Amino acid sequence: MNKLYPLIFNPIFKEKIWGGQNLKSTLNKNIPSEKNIGESWEISGIEGNNSVASNGFLEGNELNELIEIYMGDLVGDRIYDKFGNEFPLLIKFIDANKPLSVQVHPNDKLAKEKHNGYGKSEMWYVVDAKNESELISGFNHEMDKAHFSNHLNKNKITDILNFEKVQAGDVFYIPAGRVHAIGEGIVLAEIQQTSDITYRVYDWDRKDETGKSRELHVKEATDALDFKVYDTYKTDYPITKNSNSKIISTPYFETNILDFDQNIEKDYNLIDSFVIYMCIDGEFELEYYESEKQRIKKGETVLIPSAIEHLTLTPVIPSKLLEIYIPDLENAGNIKK
C-alpha cells in the first residue's frame, strides 16, 4: 500500500442567505461570483457532505473511504477505536456578510436522544472583521427559562444577549448549550464536532427569496440552552513567535496557533491523532518523509495523517496557521471559556 501523505480536499461551498463573496477576497477561495457563499467546508465527514481528496494518488476518494482503508494510520488508533469510519471534526471557513441567526446546539446527551448523533461544541478564530463588527456569545445577565421565553415572545431577545466587538485574532469557544450568533462583516475559522444540528432561536425577522421566514426551533433550543452567565466569553491566549501557542484544549479538539518566519520542526510521535493545519496567513512548505514536499497557501486546509510523525514547516513568506488535533481524552487539558 502506498504511503499516506498530507491530504488536501475540495472545499464544499454552502450558499446561505447571510453569505457573500468575502471568502474569495479574504481567503482566496474560488467561489462562484453569482453565489452568496456563507461556508466553505474544508474537511467534512458529514453524511452526504464527505470531503473528496484533491491531491496525490488518492485524489477523488472520499474521506470516509480513506478512513475505512487506512484506519488508525490516517486518524490515529485511539480515535479510530472510538469513532470508526466517521471523521470526528468538521472544519469550516465562514463568511458572515450578514448576521447569522441567533442559535444554539445540543450537547452529546441531547443530540443522542433526539437525533442519534453527536452534540456540537465549537470554537471560532476571527480571520477578518470590519470595524465595529460584533458577535453574540451567551447572555448578559442572570437568566432562566421563564425570563428567556418572556423576552422571546415580546421580540426583545437581543436585550438579554451578550454582544462582543471583535477584531482579527479573537477567539471564542462556544460549548454546546451556549446561545450565539456571528455578526455582520466577520470571516472566521470554525472548528467543531462532527454535527450539523442547529436550533434557531431568532432570525432577525428576515425573509428568504420566496418571502418566507426560516424555520425556528424554539422548544428544542430552550431545552438545549445553558442559562448560566459567565465572567468572560472570549478566550485569551499568548502568542510566542516561531513556537506552538496553545489556544484551547477540550475533550473534542485542541487548537494551537503557530506564527512563524523560520523553519519549524514538528514531532507528533506521542499524540496518536491526525493533525489539521488551517493556513490563515502567508504561505509555507511541508516537508515529510525526509524529502517529500507540499506547499500550503493562505485559505488552504491540510490533513496530516497520524502515520506522519515528523514534519518540517518552511515559510515561503511569514505565515500563521491553526493546528488542530484530538488530545488524549483521558488527559485533556482544562477547558478555557
Buried (B, 14 or more C-beta within 10 A) or exposed (E): EEEBBBBBBBBBBBEBBBBBBBBBEBBEBEBEEEBBBBBBBBBBBBEEBBBBBEBBEBEEBBBBBBBEBBBBBBBBEBBBEEBBBBBBBBBBBBBBBBBBBBBBBBBBEBBEEEBEBBBBBBBBBBBBBEEEBBBBBBBBEEBEEEBBEEBBEEEEBBEBBBEBEBEBBBBBBBBBBBBBBBBBBBBBBBBBBBBBBBBBBBBEEEEEEEEEEEEBBBEBBBBBBBBEBEEEBBBEBEEEEEEBBBBBBBBBBBBBBBBBBEEBEBEBEEBBBBBBBBBBBBBBBBBBEEEEEBEBBBBBBBBBBBBBBEBBBBBEEBBBBBBBBBBBEEEBEEBBB
